[in-house]
């Protein structure tokens, strides 16, 4: 059984969440995996965007839901 190559195209680099000591950055991107419909992605990348760490991929609907959840949590944190 052969391992299929994973193809990706980063369409938008939306922002850096953090950076590690070796230059790897945790980023929010809009990305197309294997030519499919673009999705939103949070994961670590090497400086050249050739190697990646584990991450999470979200549809637009999931991204909007995550935004709502984060806003609710921030509201709670502000009232502590």
Secondary structure, 3 states (H helix, E strand, C coil): CCCCCCCEEEEEEEEEEEECCCCCEEEEEEEEECCCCCEEEEEEECCCCCCEEEEEEECHHHHHHHHHHHHHHHHHHHCC
